[in-house]
Amino acid sequence: FRRLLTFLPAVVWGAALEEVVWRGYVFGALASVVVAPAALALTSVLFALAHGHIRGRRKLVHVATGAVFGGAYLATGRLGAAIGAHVAYNALVAAGLERRVRPALRARGAPAAHIGGAGPATVPVPRPPAPTAPPVEARALEKRFGDLRALSGVDLRIEPGQVVALLGPNGAGKTTLVSLMLGLRRPDGGEVRLFGCDPRRPAARLPVGAALQDAGFPATLRVRELAAFAAAHFPAAPPTTGLLERFGLGDLGRHQAGGLSAGQRRRLAVALAFAGDPRLVFLDEPTAGLDVEARRTVWEQVRTYAASGGAVLLTTHHLE
């Protein structure tokens, strides 16, 4: 119940946004052309098709649930009725996932993540790879975008406890290299490994934290909620209170992300990279937009992390 309360704002926001689109806008547009029952049927089918990652019988479930949500709106004439039905359905799905996942985790002896120290999370996670291979290794890596060769023959190996910085101007290919190492892009040549595994495998990325340049946060979620959400993805995440304190965000836990300054959002993105107690961290321009004091805090945390055996790959165009 406490975990559900933690994520309730995101659940309500997601349901409300979908209902505003499908019932408040699409249904209204179709109802002006065809009769209301036909508009209800069309929006239910389109609602299911919009969830492209859903396959098989689950697609039919989305048609049915879309019809229920739309029916609530049609019967009452109130968008809030559709949103309430959508939120209730998502809560029931979450409760069912809890019942299915927890026995599986116990059966295989997987450690439970903690959300802000409040209790074990319900997100099933694969086992991380054994720490025998180097944290990250690239061999003859190449990446092209049309006629532009962004990377050519890159060899790179980072060992535990090392901090490796990629220094270069904007457009030099630093972010492209990071995206290849995280499995976000496919190389056109060569290979990259995280702990000896393909970076596109979830298990390979489990011991990895990352702060990318284009990190964005839902404006209405609070800082402590974002930290709890990030920590819930990892099997042995430490309490998030200490994490926020380390990066000078302890006093901002109750603040919504939309009210943070650019520098505070950047510090939060860097802090979340360490939320899962990773063995390897990618930091893409971690101090961009930070003032002197905040920059010193980030570098201090990077040095402390490396001294404990963690590996860091960071990019920067600041020579100092």
N, C-alpha and C positions, 0 to 999 in steps of 0.2 A: 504493500500500500504506500509506503514511503517512497519507493522507487517510482511508482506511478505518479505521485504528486510532483516528483522532481521533473518529470518530463511532460506533465499535464499542459503547461503553456504551449509547448511545441505541438502536442497532439491537437489541442483546440485550434491553434493557428492553422495547422495544415488542413484540418477538416473544414474550417471556415473558408479558407482560400479556395479549396476545390468546390465548395457549394456555391460560393459567389460566382465562380466561373460557369459551372455546369447548370445550376438552377437559376441563379440570378441573372445570368447573361445569355447563355446558349438556349436554355429552355424558353426564356422570354422572347428571344428572337424567333425561334421555331414556332412558338405558340401564336405569333402574329401572322404566320403563313398557313399552318395546318391546325387541326383541332388539338386540344390539349392532350388527349390520350396518345395521339400519334407523336406529339412533341415529347411526351414522357418516354415512349418506347425508343425514339431516336436518341435522346440524350443518354438513356441507359446503355445503349449499345456503344455510343461514342465514348462514354465514360470508361467502359471496359477496354475499348481499343486504345485509349490514351495511355493505359498502363501496359506499355509494350513489353515489359519484362515478365509479365504474367503469361503463363502458357497453360494449355489443356483445360481441364475441368475448372481450374481456378478462374479462368476467364469468364465462364458462365456464372460463377459466384459473383464476380464483379458486375455482371449484367443485372443479376437479381438484387444486389445491394444498391446499385444505382437506381433501380426501379423503386425500392423502398424509400430511399432518400427523396427521390423526386415525388413519390406518392405523398410523403409527409408534407412537402411543400405545396402540392396540388390541393390536398385536402384542407390545409389550414390557411394557405395564402401567405404564410410567414416563412421567411428564409431561416429564421432561428430554429424552426422545427426540423428542417433538413439538416442543419448544422448539429443540433442535439442528437439526432438519430445517427449521424456520421460519427460523432465523438463516442457515443455509447457503443457502436459497433467496433471501433478501434480499441476501446477498452476491453471488450470481450475477447477480441483477437489476442491482445497482449496477455490477458489472463490465461488463455489457452496455451500460448507459447510458454508461459511460466511453468505450467503443469508438464508440458512435454520436454522442455529443455533441462529442468533441474534434475530429474532422475537420470538423464543421459550423462550430465556432467558428473554426478556422483558415481555412476557406474564405471566411468573411465578414469576417475580420480583426478579430473582437471581442476586446477585451482580456480577459485572464484574471485572475480574482480570486485573492487569496492568503489562505491559511488560516494565520494566525499567522506569515507569512513562510516557511512550509514549502514552498509550491509552488502551482501553479495549481489552482483549483477546477474541478469538473466541472458546475456548475450553469449551464445555458444562460440567458442574460439578454437582454432586448430592448435596443435602443439607446435611450439617454435622449434626451429632447427637446432641441432646440437652445435655448441660453440667451438667447432674444430676448424672450419674454413675461415678465411679472413672476412671481416664484416662486409666489405664491398671490394669487388675487383672487376675491372673492365679491360678487355683485350681487343685491340684493333677496332675500336668502336667507330662507326660511321653513321651519319644521319644527313639526309638530303631533303630539301623542300623544293621540289621542282628542279630548276637548274642551280639552285643555291646549295652549296655543300656547307652545312652548319658545323659538322664535326668530321674529322678525317684522321683515322688511325690513332685514336686516343687509347693510351694504356695508363691505367691507374689502379693502385692497390693501397688500401688503408688498413692498418693493423689496430688492434685494441689499444686504447690510450693515446692514439694519434689525433692531432688536429691538423687537417689539410685545408688550406684556403686556395680557392681558384680566384685569381686576380685578373681582371680584364674589363674593358669598357663595355657599356651596354651594347648588346647585339653580338657579343663575341662567342656566344654558344653556351654560356655557363648554365643558364636555366634549362636549356635543352638537354645537357648532360645529366643534370639532376633528375629531370623527368624520365630519362631512359633508365637511370639506376633505380628509380622507384616503380618502374613498370607502367608508367603512365603513357609512354610512347614505345613503339617498337623500333629497334635499330635496323638500319638498312644493311649493315655489315658488322661483323665482329660479334661479341657477346658480353653480357654483364651478368654478374652473380651477386646475390646478397646471401652471405653465409653459405656459399656454395650452391644456392638454389636459384631458380628462375624468379626474378623479382615480380612477375605477374601472379605467382602463387601467394595466396593470403598467408600461408604459414611462413613464407620467407619474409614478409613485411611485418610480422607480428612483433619482433624485437626492434622495430625501427620507428623513430619519430621524425616528423618533418614539419618545417614552417616554410611554406611557399610564398612567393611574392604576392600572389593574387588571393590570399586568404580573405574570406568574407564570413560574417556572422549574422544570423537572424537578429534583426534590430531589437526585438522585444525580449530576447533571452538575457538573463542576468549573467554576470561574469562567473559566478560560482556554479550556475547551471551548465554553462558551456564547459567548464573544467570537469564537472561530473560526467557530462556526456562523453567527453574525450577519454576519460579514465575508464569508462565502462567497456571500452573496446579491448581492453588488455587484461590478461589473466591475473596479474599481481600488481596492480597499480597502487601506489601509496596514497594516503589521504591527500585530498587536493588543497586543504587549507595551507599546509606547509609549502606546496608548490606555488601558490599565489603570493605568499609572503616572500619567497626567494626572489621573485621578479618584481617586487615592489607593488603588487596588486592586492595586497591583503585588505586595504581599506575600500576597495572597489567591488567587493564580492556581491553586493546588493544592487550595483549599478547595471542598467541595461546596456547591451553592447552598442545600441544606436546612439547612446549619449557619451560614448568614450571619444577622446581625441584621437587623431591619427597615430600619435606616438603610443598612446595607451593600447590601442588595438594591435599595434605591431608587437608590443611587449606581450600581450595576451597570446598572439599567434606563436611567438617563440616559446612562451611558457607551456602551451599545450603540446608542443613537440616533445616535452619531457614528461608528460602526464603518465605515460605507461611504463616508466622506469626502463627506457630502452637501452640496448647495447650499441646502437648506432643512431646518429641524428644528422639529418640534412637541414641546413639553415641557408635559405636563399635570400641574400641581402638582409641579414637579421637586424642590422642596426640602421636601416634606411629610415629616415625621418625621426630618429631619436635624438634627444638632447644629450649633452655630454654626460650627465649623471646617469641617465638611463643606459647609455652605451656602455659605461663602465660596469654597471650591474650585469648586463648581458655577458660581457667578456669575462667577468669574474665567475659567473655560473658555468660558462663554457670551460674555463680552466679547471674549476672544481670537478666538473663532470669527467673531463679527460683524466684527471689525476686519479679518479676512482676506477679507471679502466675503460671508460666509454670512448667510442670513436666518433669523430665529428668531421663532416665535410661541409664547408661553408663557402659561399660565393660573396664577392665584394668587388666594388670598383674604387674603394677607398684605399689608397696605398698605405696610409698610416695604420 
